């Protein structure tokens, strides 16, 4: 079993003229887990994935996927035999039927599992004889996912895999990701759907403006972040609460709302020392952590 990072980058950078799409990315993705890659539109997620797969060349910096250098053409080809990838726009040959697409894809991969493909064709209710160009967006997504899931890769890289899926399709996708992970496949996927991420991810990376802001265990994030709401009889002493771990302070009248990534106990203790009339501490979900992180950046 692999115990070295499945993805590792050092100062990975991509610029287009004066526009910096990805800036000095130092990313480490550990094996045997589901890692979510979060960010707003234009944050640099798809650009990062394309650099990792050798589809575009970095401006500078370096990286490895499954121990193979992304900038080395021979190593990159060897790596991609062990990686299943679903792109954001789900590119498929529009003139082929579903059946032809599956048969065509199966001929390229020694790890192809025909029984899994047949099972997914049935579960996804994909019409074998229909051409890809006539499929709905959701069906195209299902077909692209089938082509990835029918393989037995070491690493799954998925870019917005739930795009176009209905709630039933999303539920099936999440269950499949968990099953693949349990089967020893490492998974790295980008998504805008934070509720989905919170259900299945073991680890979360947040990218904004091409910079990595968060790279942490989801459990650790949810255990450490707290919202602390304080009320005083007088205007609150904001500066007293600007300590390590306090990410954001908002004031409304004599009330103060604090978002802390650590040291919540110290904030509460200080509030009591300053005679707060009300102290309420609440856990924070991934959605709020994400919004506050990119807002501050």
Secondary structure, 3 states (H helix, E strand, C coil): CCCCCCEEEEEEEEEECCEEEEEEECCEECCCCEEEEECCCCCCHHHHHHHHCCCCCCCEEEEEECCEECCCHHHHHHHHCCEEEECCCCCCCCCCEHHHHHHHHHCCCCCCCHHHHHHHHHHCCCCCCCEHHHCCHHHHHHHHHHHHHCCCCCEEEEECCCCCCCHHHHHHHHHHHHHHHHCCCEEEEEECCHHHHHHHCCEEEEEECCEEEEEEEHHHHHHHCEEEEEECCCCCCHHHHCCCCEEEEEEECCEEEEEECCCHHHHHHHHHHCCCCEEEEEECCHHHHHHHHHHHC
